Amino acid sequence: MSIQVLQGRSGADVRRLLDALPDWFGDPAAIDNYVSAADDLQYESSLAVDDGLVLGVALTRRHFPEAAELHLIAVHPDARGRGIGRRLVDAVAFVLAADGCTLLSVHTVGPSFHHEPYAQTRAFYRHVGFTPLEEHVGLEWPGPTLILVRPLRSVRTEAPLQ
Ligand SMILES: CC(C)(COP(=O)(O)OP(=O)(O)OC[C@H]1O[C@@H](n2cnc3c(N)ncnc32)[C@H](O)[C@@H]1OP(=O)(O)O)[C@@H](O)C(=O)NCCC(=O)NCCS
């Protein structure tokens, strides 16, 4: 697989990816907000690129020196299940940990709202190291929001002692 994860911004690619995922991103206003976030310097943006084509995106926001949020992750449906989502999460986790961040959180639709696409999303988050922390109703939408967290391992930037 020749896929590379790069730091880069592309609102147009975020829109193309989210338009291809209507089961998760069916609200045009929500898509507009993610597209705006892609060009907002408060967010870091990582792109998974294969031969010039963007197949996935991750946006993170650093809320505190110790804590960041995975604001958006999306992989094109034609490229799902090829390890791109894991590559994106691991890449942002590495960069954040190297900068002293110790915790990565993510919000998604909670399990008390039965919806198969988001059950898949929660399974993905569990597979890539996130632990469910809290579910709250009415946090970001009228239904339940699940908050998951992934501790970030400290990254050595100097050579280990022999
Ligand atoms: C969720 C999403 C980002 C995952 O990306 P992906 O490239 O398909 O995932 P990967 O191939 O990297 O899978 C990583 C791991 O998660 C597991 N996984 C992925 N989808 C899964 C599912 N539906 N059920 C169970 N496990 C799943 C994989 O088996 C893999 O585990 P492994 O590495 O231990 O073998 C992608 O499917 C997507 O864009 N979904 C729609 C949008 C979305 O849900 N965004 C988040 C909204 S909050």
The ligand as a Tripos MOL2 file, in Angstrom:
@<TRIPOS>MOLECULE
LIG
   48    50     1     0     0
SMALL
NO_CHARGES

@<TRIPOS>ATOM
      1 C1        -14.4560    4.7430   11.0470 C.3       1 LIG1
      2 C2        -13.4610    4.8690    9.8960 C.3       1 LIG1
      3 C3        -12.6870    6.2080   10.0320 C.3       1 LIG1
      4 C4        -12.4810    3.7060    9.9890 C.3       1 LIG1
      5 O1        -11.5250    3.8210    8.9530 O.3       1 LIG1
      6 P1        -10.9950    2.4970    8.2270 P.3       1 LIG1
      7 O2         -9.8570    2.8900    7.3740 O.co2     1 LIG1
      8 O3        -12.1260    1.8350    7.5630 O.co2     1 LIG1
      9 O4        -10.5170    1.6000    9.4710 O.3       1 LIG1
     10 P2         -9.2310    0.6320    9.5140 P.3       1 LIG1
     11 O5         -9.2220   -0.2210    8.3060 O.co2     1 LIG1
     12 O6         -8.0110    1.4450    9.7920 O.co2     1 LIG1
     13 O7         -9.5590   -0.2460   10.7810 O.3       1 LIG1
     14 C5         -8.7990   -0.1230   11.9870 C.3       1 LIG1
     15 C6         -9.2470   -1.1660   12.9630 C.3       1 LIG1
     16 O8        -10.6190   -0.9440   13.3130 O.3       1 LIG1
     17 C7        -11.3570   -2.1300   13.0230 C.3       1 LIG1
     18 N1        -12.6640   -1.7400   12.4900 N.ar      1 LIG1
     19 C8        -12.8860   -0.8290   11.5290 C.ar      1 LIG1
     20 N2        -14.2080   -0.7680   11.2620 N.ar      1 LIG1
     21 C9        -14.7820   -1.6930   12.0770 C.ar      1 LIG1
     22 C10       -16.1050   -2.1380   12.2570 C.ar      1 LIG1
     23 N3        -17.1080   -1.6220   11.5250 N.pl3     1 LIG1
     24 N4        -16.3570   -3.1030   13.1490 N.ar      1 LIG1
     25 C11       -15.3540   -3.6640   13.8530 C.ar      1 LIG1
     26 N5        -14.0770   -3.2730   13.7320 N.ar      1 LIG1
     27 C12       -13.7970   -2.3070   12.8470 C.ar      1 LIG1
     28 C13       -10.5700   -2.8690   11.9830 C.3       1 LIG1
     29 O9        -10.8410   -4.2640   12.0230 O.3       1 LIG1
     30 C14        -9.1680   -2.5710   12.3740 C.3       1 LIG1
     31 O10        -8.7680   -3.3930   13.4590 O.3       1 LIG1
     32 P3         -7.3200   -4.0520   13.4960 P.3       1 LIG1
     33 O11        -6.3550   -2.9820   13.0570 O.co2     1 LIG1
     34 O12        -7.1690   -4.4510   14.9120 O.co2     1 LIG1
     35 O13        -7.3960   -5.1830   12.5280 O.co2     1 LIG1
     36 C15       -14.1550    4.8220    8.5020 C.3       1 LIG1
     37 O14       -14.7800    3.5750    8.3310 O.3       1 LIG1
     38 C16       -15.1650    5.9310    8.2860 C.2       1 LIG1
     39 O15       -14.8360    6.9600    7.7020 O.2       1 LIG1
     40 N6        -16.4020    5.7300    8.7650 N.am      1 LIG1
     41 C17       -17.4600    6.6820    8.5420 C.3       1 LIG1
     42 C18       -17.2050    7.9870    9.2080 C.3       1 LIG1
     43 C19       -17.0820    7.8900   10.7040 C.2       1 LIG1
     44 O16       -17.5860    6.9900   11.3640 O.2       1 LIG1
     45 N7        -16.3860    8.9060   11.2710 N.am      1 LIG1
     46 C20       -16.3360    9.1040   12.6910 C.3       1 LIG1
     47 C21       -17.5770    9.8250   13.1060 C.3       1 LIG1
     48 S1        -17.5760   10.1620   14.8650 S.3       1 LIG1
@<TRIPOS>BOND
     1     1     2 1
     2     2     3 1
     3     2     4 1
     4     2    36 1
     5     4     5 1
     6     5     6 1
     7     6     7 2
     8     6     8 1
     9     6     9 1
    10     9    10 1
    11    10    11 2
    12    10    12 1
    13    10    13 1
    14    13    14 1
    15    14    15 1
    16    15    16 1
    17    15    30 1
    18    16    17 1
    19    17    18 1
    20    17    28 1
    21    18    19 ar
    22    18    27 ar
    23    19    20 ar
    24    20    21 ar
    25    21    22 ar
    26    21    27 ar
    27    22    23 1
    28    22    24 ar
    29    24    25 ar
    30    25    26 ar
    31    26    27 ar
    32    28    29 1
    33    28    30 1
    34    30    31 1
    35    31    32 1
    36    32    33 2
    37    32    34 1
    38    32    35 1
    39    36    37 1
    40    36    38 1
    41    38    39 2
    42    38    40 1
    43    40    41 1
    44    41    42 1
    45    42    43 1
    46    43    44 2
    47    43    45 1
    48    45    46 1
    49    46    47 1
    50    47    48 1
@<TRIPOS>SUBSTRUCTURE
     1 LIG1         1 GROUP 0 **** ****
